[in-house]
Amino acid sequence: MAGHSQFKNIMHRKGRQDAVKSKMFSKLAREITVSAKMGVPDPDMNPRLRLAIQAAKAQSMPKDNIQRAINKAAGADTENYEEVRYEGYGPGGVALIVEALTDNRNRSASNVRAAFTKAGGALGETGSVSFMWDRVGEIFYPPTAGDADKVMEAAIEAGADDVESDEEGHTIYCAFESIGEVSKALEAALGEAESVKIIWKPKNTVPVDEERAQSLMKLVSTLEEDDDVQNVYANFEVDEATMAKLSAA
């Protein structure tokens, strides 16, 4: 079982929902503002903005917040955010990719490096681990969208590359360049997706034991709590017995 998305679910179940949601909304708003500023403030003409709005809607972000984030892009006082990617290794040789939107590269680099060091990991150069990942589109549907066969058929018709179905839902992967067309075709067949985003998908995963899993969980949590960090990806795998233990802890 791929660890990171499962750990996110565990962490969100453990409480602090309001704080988590507030931080999530501010990160989603930052992505919307940056996307609107980089292109035009119209989602029909700006694919990145369209994805950012879809991601915000999937997390039940209010329409007013979304519009405010779009409007902010036109303001003269908008901070200039840069996209930065950090790569490195955590406990057990697990590779991590950290994506940030920051108005202060030195602050972000210092915070990310400190998190890696404290966890017994090490930050590497850009490109030091990303060769082990594919940049792909990820579209997620809940189980109510249909059974595995129905979703697989719709995904093939839409031009997707792969589908993974389990009790939590259906994850559909496609080439990141095609995410707009594939998600539109899937929406016509299955309705609106729960989330549509571009991710880093590991080509291989590293199995970890309970102790390392806990350390990694803490590292990912520390990184995600940083205001500049937008996304964290890790290529570890945890067996179901360990996952059940961590869920109950």
BAMAR-745094 format. One record per residue (C-alpha): residue number from 0; residue in one letter; y, z, x. Coordinates in nm, 3 decimals. Last residue first. Layout:
BAMAR-745094
 seq type   north      up    east
 NUM    A       Y       Z       X
...
This chain:
BAMAR-745094
 seq type   north      up    east
 248    A   0.495   1.746  -0.232
 247    A   0.313   1.571  -0.516
 246    S   0.433   1.222  -0.426
 245    L   0.360   1.286  -0.057
 244    K   0.003   1.387  -0.138
 243    A  -0.049   1.082  -0.365
 242    M   0.085   0.854  -0.090
 241    T  -0.157   1.011   0.158
 240    A  -0.451   0.946  -0.076
 239    E  -0.328   0.591  -0.150
 238    D  -0.316   0.478   0.212
 237    V   0.025   0.422   0.371
 236    E   0.156   0.100   0.525
 235    F   0.456   0.055   0.750
 234    N   0.688  -0.242   0.802
 233    A   1.028  -0.081   0.734
 232    Y   1.330  -0.227   0.556
 231    V   1.664  -0.048   0.500
 230    N   1.945  -0.188   0.286
 229    Q   2.319  -0.136   0.232
 228    V   2.410   0.107   0.511
 227    D   2.782   0.182   0.545
 226    D   2.777   0.492   0.323
 225    D   2.492   0.651   0.520
 224    E   2.243   0.807   0.276
 223    E   2.011   0.510   0.323
 222    L   1.977   0.584   0.694
 221    T   1.888   0.949   0.639
 220    S   1.635   0.856   0.366
 219    V   1.471   0.593   0.588
 218    L   1.443   0.848   0.869
 217    K   1.302   1.119   0.640
 216    M   1.042   0.883   0.495
 215    L   0.954   0.773   0.846
 214    S   0.895   1.132   0.955
 213    Q   0.685   1.199   0.643
 212    A   0.478   0.885   0.702
 211    R   0.431   0.987   1.064
 210    E   0.279   1.319   0.956
 209    E   0.072   1.164   0.676
 208    D  -0.085   0.891   0.890
 207    V   0.057   0.542   0.945
 206    P  -0.084   0.188   0.902
 205    V   0.147  -0.080   1.053
 204    T   0.224  -0.384   0.836
 203    N   0.218  -0.756   0.911
 202    K   0.448  -1.049   0.823
 201    P   0.711  -0.801   0.703
 200    K   0.932  -0.915   0.413
 199    W   1.309  -0.898   0.475
 198    I   1.486  -0.923   0.139
 197    I   1.698  -1.149  -0.082
 196    K   1.741  -1.009  -0.430
 195    V   1.662  -1.046  -0.800
 194    S   1.586  -0.731  -1.000
 193    E   1.461  -0.638  -1.347
 192    A   1.422  -1.006  -1.432
 191    E   1.570  -1.153  -1.750
 190    G   1.327  -1.332  -1.979
 189    L   0.979  -1.460  -1.892
 188    A   0.990  -1.842  -1.914
 187    A   1.365  -1.921  -1.915
 186    E   1.430  -1.630  -1.678
 185    L   1.159  -1.763  -1.447
 184    A   1.334  -2.101  -1.423
 183    K   1.667  -1.932  -1.343
 182    S   1.504  -1.703  -1.085
 181    V   1.343  -2.004  -0.913
 180    E   1.665  -2.209  -0.908
 179    G   1.880  -1.930  -0.762
 178    I   1.613  -1.799  -0.522
 177    S   1.552  -2.139  -0.366
 176    E   1.721  -2.081  -0.027
 175    F   1.541  -1.745   0.000
 174    A   1.203  -1.920  -0.022
 173    C   1.010  -1.749  -0.301
 172    Y   0.839  -1.418  -0.375
 171    I   0.744  -1.272  -0.714
 170    T   0.680  -0.901  -0.761
 169    H   0.509  -0.816  -1.091
 168    G   0.493  -0.468  -1.242
 167    E   0.415  -0.104  -1.166
 166    E   0.046  -0.133  -1.260
 165    D  -0.003  -0.412  -1.006
 164    S   0.092  -0.779  -0.963
 163    E   0.183  -0.955  -0.638
 162    V   0.303  -1.314  -0.676
 161    D   0.351  -1.584  -0.410
 160    D   0.543  -1.900  -0.320
 159    A   0.765  -1.958  -0.626
 158    G   0.834  -2.308  -0.759
 157    A   0.920  -2.216  -1.120
 156    E   0.594  -2.362  -1.254
 155    I   0.396  -2.156  -1.002
 154    A   0.588  -1.842  -1.102
 153    A   0.535  -1.904  -1.475
 152    E   0.160  -1.946  -1.421
 151    M   0.143  -1.631  -1.206
 150    V   0.340  -1.435  -1.469
 149    K   0.104  -1.540  -1.749
 148    D  -0.204  -1.470  -1.536
 147    A  -0.082  -1.125  -1.425
 146    D  -0.015  -1.008  -1.779
 145    G   0.324  -1.028  -1.947
 144    A   0.691  -0.937  -1.896
 143    T   0.610  -0.583  -2.020
 142    P   0.462  -0.502  -1.676
 141    P   0.817  -0.496  -1.530
 140    Y   0.950  -0.806  -1.350
 139    F   1.071  -0.825  -0.990
 138    I   1.216  -1.125  -0.806
 137    E   1.214  -1.124  -0.425
 136    G   1.370  -1.409  -0.223
 135    V   1.256  -1.436   0.137
 134    R   1.362  -1.374   0.498
 133    D   1.029  -1.342   0.683
 132    W   0.959  -1.057   0.923
 131    M   0.809  -1.006   1.270
 130    F   1.086  -1.211   1.436
 129    S   1.325  -0.945   1.297
 128    V   1.202  -0.690   1.553
 127    S   1.410  -0.738   1.871
 126    G   1.639  -0.997   1.709
 125    T   1.948  -0.775   1.729
 124    E   1.887  -0.548   2.029
 123    G   1.688  -0.228   1.993
 122    L   1.746   0.118   1.839
 121    A   1.490   0.378   1.937
 120    G   1.270   0.620   1.747
 119    G   1.203   0.991   1.782
 118    A   1.350   1.067   1.438
 117    K   1.666   1.215   1.594
 116    T   1.707   0.902   1.808
 115    F   1.681   0.665   1.508
 114    A   1.934   0.863   1.303
 113    A   2.174   0.890   1.599
 112    R   2.157   0.513   1.659
 111    V   2.239   0.445   1.294
 110    N   2.538   0.681   1.298
 109    S   2.678   0.546   1.630
 108    A   2.633   0.184   1.524
 107    S   2.808   0.249   1.192
 106    R   3.103   0.432   1.351
 105    N   3.149   0.167   1.619
 104    R   3.130  -0.118   1.366
 103    N   3.411   0.020   1.150
 102    D   3.485  -0.163   0.822
 101    T   3.114  -0.179   0.748
 100    L   2.855  -0.363   0.545
  99    A   2.517  -0.262   0.683
  98    E   2.162  -0.398   0.701
  97    V   1.894  -0.189   0.873
  96    I   1.570  -0.348   0.992
  95    L   1.287  -0.117   1.093
  94    A   0.970  -0.159   1.300
  93    V   0.701   0.109   1.296
  92    G   0.582   0.203   1.645
  91    G   0.439   0.533   1.526
  90    P   0.781   0.693   1.471
  89    G   1.070   0.446   1.436
  88    Y   1.142   0.118   1.610
  87    G   1.461  -0.087   1.612
  86    E   1.687  -0.340   1.447
  85    Y   2.048  -0.319   1.331
  84    R   2.217  -0.587   1.121
  83    V   2.594  -0.600   1.070
  82    E   2.796  -0.763   0.792
  81    E   3.165  -0.699   0.836
  80    Y   3.393  -0.542   0.579
  79    N   3.767  -0.602   0.575
  78    E   3.912  -0.335   0.349
  77    T   4.088  -0.464   0.040
  76    D   4.458  -0.369   0.030
  75    A   4.580  -0.718  -0.058
  74    G   4.374  -0.720  -0.375
  73    A   4.176  -1.031  -0.474
  72    A   3.840  -0.878  -0.377
  71    K   3.924  -0.568  -0.586
  70    N   3.901  -0.780  -0.901
  69    I   3.529  -0.838  -0.841
  68    A   3.466  -0.464  -0.785
  67    R   3.665  -0.379  -1.100
  66    Q   3.460  -0.632  -1.297
  65    I   3.133  -0.471  -1.187
  64    N   3.262  -0.120  -1.260
  63    D   3.377  -0.228  -1.606
  62    K   3.038  -0.389  -1.676
  61    P   2.862  -0.055  -1.617
  60    M   2.591  -0.043  -1.343
  59    S   2.253  -0.033  -1.516
  58    Q   2.059  -0.068  -1.186
  57    A   1.940  -0.419  -1.282
  56    K   2.301  -0.500  -1.375
  55    A   2.411  -0.425  -1.018
  54    A   2.137  -0.644  -0.867
  53    Q   2.229  -0.930  -1.103
  52    I   2.597  -0.890  -1.006
  51    A   2.510  -0.911  -0.635
  50    L   2.288  -1.214  -0.697
  49    R   2.568  -1.397  -0.881
  48    L   2.814  -1.302  -0.605
  47    R   2.584  -1.460  -0.346
  46    P   2.543  -1.773  -0.559
  45    N   2.922  -1.829  -0.600
  44    M   3.014  -2.102  -0.849
  43    D   2.862  -1.950  -1.164
  42    P   2.937  -1.602  -1.028
  41    D   3.314  -1.671  -1.026
  40    P   3.525  -1.475  -0.776
  39    V   3.520  -1.767  -0.529
  38    G   3.354  -1.727  -0.191
  37    M   3.371  -1.464   0.083
  36    K   3.596  -1.232  -0.122
  35    A   3.365  -1.233  -0.424
  34    S   3.064  -1.156  -0.203
  33    V   3.250  -0.876  -0.023
  32    T   3.361  -0.720  -0.353
  31    I   3.013  -0.749  -0.509
  30    E   2.845  -0.601  -0.197
  29    R   3.091  -0.309  -0.197
  28    A   3.030  -0.250  -0.569
  27    L   2.653  -0.235  -0.510
  26    K   2.709   0.020  -0.232
  25    S   2.939   0.232  -0.453
  24    F   2.690   0.210  -0.741
  23    M   2.402   0.323  -0.516
  22    K   2.602   0.623  -0.394
  21    S   2.674   0.729  -0.754
  20    K   2.312   0.668  -0.856
  19    V   2.173   0.879  -0.570
  18    A   2.416   1.162  -0.645
  17    D   2.323   1.151  -1.013
  16    Q   1.950   1.128  -0.940
  15    R   1.949   1.422  -0.698
  14    G   1.589   1.467  -0.811
  13    K   1.250   1.414  -0.647
  12    R   1.182   1.105  -0.856
  11    H   1.432   0.903  -0.653
  10    M   1.262   1.002  -0.330
   9    I   0.918   0.911  -0.463
   8    N   1.033   0.569  -0.586
   7    K   1.200   0.494  -0.255
   6    F   0.881   0.601  -0.079
   5    Q   0.683   0.347  -0.280
   4    S   0.928   0.070  -0.187
   3    H   0.888   0.163   0.180
   2    G   0.517   0.213   0.213
   1    A   0.330  -0.108   0.154
   0    M   0.000   0.000   0.000
